[in-house]
Amino acid sequence: MRAPIQAAATLAVILAAVGCGGKSEKASDAADAADTTAAATAKPEAAPAGEKGRWAAADAFPSTYEPYPSSTTVIRGATVLTGTGERIDNGSVLIENGKIAGVGGADLAAPDGAVVIDAKGKWVTPGVIDIHSHLGDYPSPQTDSTSDGNEATSPNTAQVWAEHSVWPQDAGFTRALAGGVTALQVLPGSANLFGGRSAILKNVPSRTVQGMKFPGAPYGLKMACGENPKRVYGEKGGPSTRMANFSGYRAAWIEAADYKKKWEKYWDENDAWEKKKGDKKDAAKDGDDKAPEAPSRDLKLETLAAALNGDITVNMHCYRADEMAQVIDMSKEFGYKVATFHHAVEAYKIADLLAQNGICAAVWADWWGFKLEAYDSVRENAALVDVQPSSCAIIHSDDEYGIQRLNQEAGKAMADGVKMGLKITPEHAIGWITLNPAKAMRIADKTGSLETGKMADVVIWNANPFSVYAKTEKVFVDGALLYDASDPKRSPRMDFEVGQYGQGFNGGSGQ
């Protein structure tokens, strides 16, 4: 029983008590203090600076993610689906220093002292990745006071960032972890033409969202077409039609292109001035030469300019095939690329067009018909997208419950494709919830497949993951065993699941 004085334990304390803690509290506090000091003393940037165009900024809210402690571990005897289309029967996976150190057959060598997991009869896959989630910005328990996904005050709110709404204590995170989810993209909602920036997270318990942010992952931009912006703004001054939606997109892109041009002109002039200033002869000759004046900074246009420059991925909520085709034309007009169409219930109608343009379609397995623009789908949607050469089919959740069973959703989509005569194997379909979303989110060089050198984001299933009877047994994130179905100490719980002293039935669970 929990002692009464410990009734309101924080998540960090709980994790430390059960052996899941990462850094000690002292080390963590020191790191936090160092971060605060660095932030206070750092010279403020006039605007984001990075690669060509300087739009890939040093993040104003940088990731502080550090992997939890891990052990050298070898998983043996499993059916291994690597995520790259390969299946290894009686396979082995070696985890070392938080990375995949080897994948092979029964004879895969492992260092002396490695933890050996007998996975005979079990299946091993990469960690599941959900490209479309609202965990944290529509958290559980869900109330109006925690509904923070849509800034429905203007059709263009590109200036907002989803991470500033994410509540790390959302119980949905740990429930998704129990479903094998090791990484996810949290997006703003779809009320607006431009909804704001998304955040890519590692699915680990953390006191802060910065402690969950996937290191090195780019931001995404959430956009929406069709009914939602019309419905939300039709009586608020518009847009009230699809043609006004597109007018709004184009006007914003024109303004962003002008903003981008002004800043890049300033950077070129400032670089020349800095170079001239560094030349002692010229410095003596032109000592009174003044630095060029920077343009005013605009957070909304900064996000759009970064998308135009390719530093932020574009994620487009869109259902109808004709609208997706128009969005593709618009992207060519302004020189940006759509990374993924989300929901895309009519993607099967333009599967060839999506493949030709290198655009992913993130879809549900069998959910549609809940509004007119979502009416005309088929169960074979994902399979028909996938069958195209150079295609990118993804199964997503957009749901706090669906994210817990993305393996089953992918299984349904695979079965529907097989029923229509397509040859889709488990080793191929696993990519719909692992490597393909990683590619679309630009993190495939780090995760999404079981390949040497990648993050050891690994799931052990008790059966074929596409079976309705399959359950996760163990989930590793960067090699750390964060979920173990057989060990209550490896099943993290959030504060609202633990309870507080003096609250709730019979005085709360802290009694």
N, C-alpha and C positions, 0 to 999 in steps of 0.2 A: 504493500500500500504506500501511496505517496504521503510524505509528511505534510501536515496542514500548512506549515510555514513555507512550503515550496509550491504552493498552489498555482501561482501565476508564472511559472517558469517560461523563459523566452525560448524561442526556437534554437538559438545558438547553444544555450545551456543544455537543452534536451539532447541535442546532437552530441555534445561533448560527453554527456553522461553515458550514452549508449555506444560510444566509441566511433561515431561517424564524424567527429569534429575534424576540421582542417587545421588551421593555425590555432594556437592557444589564444585565450582572450588577451593575454598580455601582448603577444606578437601582433594580434589583430589590431589592438588599440594603437600600438606603435606604428603599424602600417597606416592606419587611418589618420593618425597625427601627422605622419610624413606626407600623406596625400594632401591634407589640409594646408600644411606649411608650403608645399610646392605650389598649390593652387593660389595661395595668398601672395607668394613672391614672384610667380611667373609673370613675364611681360605680356599684357593682353594683346591678342592678335587683332588687327584691324578687321580681318575677315579670314575665313578658312584658307589655309595654305597647305599644299601638298604636291601632288604630281602635276603634270601638264595642265594648265588652267587653274591649278591651286585650289580646286574645290574639294579635294579629299582632305578635309581638315584634320588637324590634331583634335581629337574629340573633346568637346567642352565637358562631357560627362564620361570620362574614359572607363573602360572595363577595369575592374579590380579583381576579376576572376582568378582564382588559383585552384588547381585541382586538389581534391581531397587526397589524403595519403593512400597509396596503393601498394600492393605486394606483387612480386613476380609470380605469375599464375599461368598454368597451362591447362587448357580445356581439352579433354581427349575423348574420342569415341563418338563424337556427335556427327550429325548431318549438317554440314556447314554450307550456308548460302552466303557467298562473299559480297553480294550486292553488285558485282560486275558481270553477272551472268553465269558465274561458275558455281557448280555444286560439287562438294567433296564429301563422299560417304566415308564413314569411319575417320573423320577429319580431326585435326587439332588446330588450336589457336593459342599462340603464345603472347602473353601480355607482360611487358617489362618497361618500367619507368613511365607508366601511363600511356605507352604507345603499343601499337601492334608490332610485335617483334618477329612474328613468323606465322604463316598459315600454310598448312600442308596435310599430309596423311598421318597415319598412325606412327610413323617413324620420325616425326618432327622432333628435333633435339630441344631439350630444355635445360636450363642451368640447374646445378645441384641446389637443393633447398627450395625449389619453386613449389608453390602450392599447386597440387594436382586435383583437378575437378573431373570426376568420372561422369561423363555426359553420354554414356551409351544409351541409345534409344531416344535421345533428346536432339533438338535442333538449335543451331547457333546462327545468329544474323547480326548485321550491324544494328546499332541503335536506331530506333524509329525517329523520323524527323517530320514534324508537322509544319507545313509552309503557311498555314492559315489558322491562327489561333487568336482568341481574345482572352486567354487566361491572364489574370492580373489586372486588366483594364475593365473587365466585367467579372469580378471575383466572386467567390463563395465565402461567406453568405452574401447573396446578392440583394442589395437594397438600392433605393434611389441615391442614397448618399455615397455608394461605391460604384455607381454606374458612370464610368469615366471614359468610354470608348469613342463617343461621337461628340465633337465640338460643333454642334448644330446651330451655329450662330452666323455662318457665312458659307456660301458655296465653295469658297477657297480658303481653307485653313492649313495650307502647306507649312505654316510656321510652327504647328504643334508637333510634339514628339510623343509617341505612344509610351515610351519608357517613363515619362513623367506621370503617367497614370497607373503604371503597373504596381500592384501590391504584392510583394514577394511572399506574403503569408497566405495567399490564395491556396486553399486546400486542393484546388484543381491541379496544381503542379505536382504534388506528391502522388495523386491518383493517376495522373498521366505517366509518371515515372513507373508506377506499378504496371502500366500497360506497355512498357518498353520504350517510352519516348525519352530521348536523351538530348534533343535540341528542338527548338521551335521558333517560329517567327510570330511575334505579337504585333498585330496591326491595329490601327484606328478603325472605326466602323465605316459604313458605306453611305452615310447620309449626304456627304459632300462630293463635289466634283474632284476636289483635291482634299483628302482627309488628313494628311500629315505623314510624318515619318514612322516607319515601323522599327522594331528592335528585334534582333536575333539573340536568343538566350540559350545558355546551357541549362538543362533542367536539373539544377542542384539546389538544395536548401541554402538560403542566404538571407542575411538581415537586410540587404540592400539590392536594388536592381542592378547596380553597377557590379556587384559580386556575381551576377548571373550572366552579364553580357558576354557574348561569344567573342573572344579576343580576335581582333583583325577582321571581323565580319563587317561588310558594308551596310549602310542603312538602306532601307527600302522606302519608296514613296507609294502611299495608298491612293488610288484613284477609283472613281465609280462612274459607271454609265447607266443609262436606262431609267427605270422607274423611281429608284430611291431619291436622287436629287430632285426630280420633278415633284414627288410627293411631299418632301420636306419643305421645299422652297416655293412651290407653286402659288401659295397665298402669302408669301413673304417678299414679293418683288422679283421672283424668278431665280433660276430657270423653271419654266412650267411646261416645256416641250423638249423633245430630244434635239431639235435643231438649236435650241438655246443652250442645251448642254454643250454641244460642240462649239458653239460660239464662245462660251465661257472658257473651255479648254484653250482654244486658239488664242484668245485675247491674253490669257495668262502666259502662254508660251512666248508670245511676241514680247510681252513686258520682260519676261525672264531672260530672253535672248539679248535684249537691250542692256539689261543689268549686267549680264555676263560679259558683254562686250566692253562696258565701261570699266569693270574691275580688271579685266585682262589688259586693257589699255593702260590703266594705272600701274599694274604690276610691271609691265614692260618698261614704262617710263621710270618707275622707281628702281628697277634693276639697273637701268642705264645710269641713273643718278648715283646709286651706290657704287657702281664700277668707276664712275668718274671721280667720286669722292675718295676712292681708294688709291687713285693715281696722284702721287704727291705733287707732280708738276702741275696737273690740272687743278688740284686743290688749291695750290698757291695762287694760280692765275684767276680762278673763279671761286674765291673763298666765300663770297656772299651768295652763291648759288643755293636756292632753296629747294627742299624736297618737294616732289609733286604732292598735291592734296588728294587724299583718298576719298572715293565716293561714300555717301552715307550707306550704312549697312542695313539690310532688310532681311529678316529671318525667313519670310515667306519666299521671296525671290531667290534667296541663297539656296534653299532646298531645291527649287525648280531649276536653277542654274546648274546645280550639281547633278541633277537628273539629265539635263541636256548634255552635260559633259561626260556622262557615263559613269560617274562615281557613286551614284545612288541607283539602285534597281527600281524599275517601275512595275508595280503590281496593280493590275486593273481588274476590278470587280465588274464582270460583264457576262450576261447570259446569252444574248442573241447573236447568231452567226453574222448577220448583216452589220450589227454595230461593231463587232470585233474586227471585221474587214475594214470598216471606216476608221477605226482607231489605228489600224496598221498603216493606212494611208496617211493619217495625220502624223504619226510618228516619223514617217519618211519626210513629210513636209518640214518638220522642225529638227530633224536629225537626231532623234533619240531612239532608244530601243525599248520595246515592251519585253520584260523578262517573262512574265506569266500572266495569263488571263485566269482569274479566280472564279470558281463556280462553273462558268462556261458550259451550261447544260446543252448548248447546241454546237459544241466544239466538233462533234463528229461530222457536221455538215461542211466544215472548212478545214478538216484535219490536214489536207495537203498544203493549204495555205499557211497554216501554223508551222508545219515542219519546214517549209521552204524559207520561212522567215526566222527560224530558230527560236520560236516562242513556245513555252511550256503551257499546258492546260492542266490546271489543278481542279479536280472535279470530285463530286460525291459518287459513290457507287450506285445508289438507287434512291436518291431523294430529289424530287422535283415536283412541279405542279402546285406549289403553294402560292403562286401569283402568276399572272398571265405571261410575263416574260420568261418565267421558269417552267413553262408548260410543256414545251415540245422537245423533251429529251427521250433517250432510250437507255435501257440497262447496259447496252454494249458501248456506251459513250467512251469510256476510258480505253477499252480494247480497240475501238476504231481509230482513236487518236494514236494509240501505240503502234498500230500496224504499219503506219507510214514510215518510210526511210528517214532517218535522222530526227525521229519524233521525240517528244518529251512529255509523257503522261505522268501525272501525279495524283495520288489520292490524298485529299485533305479533310479536315474535320469541320472547322468553323463552329465548333460545338464542344462544350465542356465534358460531354459524355462520349461523343464520337472519338475524341482524342485518346480515350482510354482503350479503344478497340480498333485502332486503325488497321491492325493486321487482319481483322475480320472484314473490314470494309474492302481492303485490297483483295481478300479472298473471294468476296462476292463478285467484284469486278472481273477477276480472273475467271471465275466459273462461268460468268455470262459470255465472256469472249470464247471460251472453250466450247460452250454450247452452240455457238454460231459457226463453229468449225475452225476457229483460229488456234494455232498451236502456241499456247502460252504456258510456260513452265513456272514452277515456284521460284527457281533460281533467276528467272527473268522478272517476274512480277514483284519480287521483293524490292526491286529498284524503284518501284512507284512510291514507296514510302521511306526510301533511304537515299540512294545516290541521286535520283532525279531531283528531289527537292533540294538536296545539297548543291547540285549544279545550278539550279535556278537562283539560289540564295548566295552563290559564289563562295561556298565554303567546302566545295568538293575536294579541294587540295588538302583539307584537314580532317574531314569526316565523311560519313555516308557509305563507306565500304570497308571491308576487312582487307586492308593492304598494308604492307610493311611501312612503318613510319607515320601512319595516320593515328589520330587520337583513338585510344582503345575504348570506344563507345560500343558496347557489346551486350547482346541479350541472349540468355539461354532460355529456351522454351521447352515445356514438357512434351510437346508434340509438334507436328507440322504447323507452323504459325498461321497458315491459312485455314486451319480447321476451327470450327466454332468451339471445340473442346480445348483448344490450346490456351495455356496460361503461361505467363512469365514466371520463371523460377528465380532467376538472378539478372540484375541489370547493373552493368559497369559503366561509369562515366569517367573518361580519362583513366581507365584502369582501376578506379576505386569502386568497390562493391557498395553501392548506395541502396540497393533494394535486394532483399532476399526473402522470398515467400515463406521460408522455413524458419526465419529468425526475426522475432518481433523487434529486436534491436536494430534491424536493418530495414525497418518500415517507418520512415520519418512521418511525424504528425505535426500539423500546424497548431498554433495557439488555440484557435477556435474549436479544434477537436480535442484539446487537452482540458480546457475549462479553466475557470478562475474561482478562487475562493469566495464564497458568499454569493455566487451567482447561480441561477438556474434551479432546477428541481432539487429539493432537499439541500439547498445551500450551495449547489454547484459541485462539480466533480472534484474540486480541490479539497472537499471536506475529508 
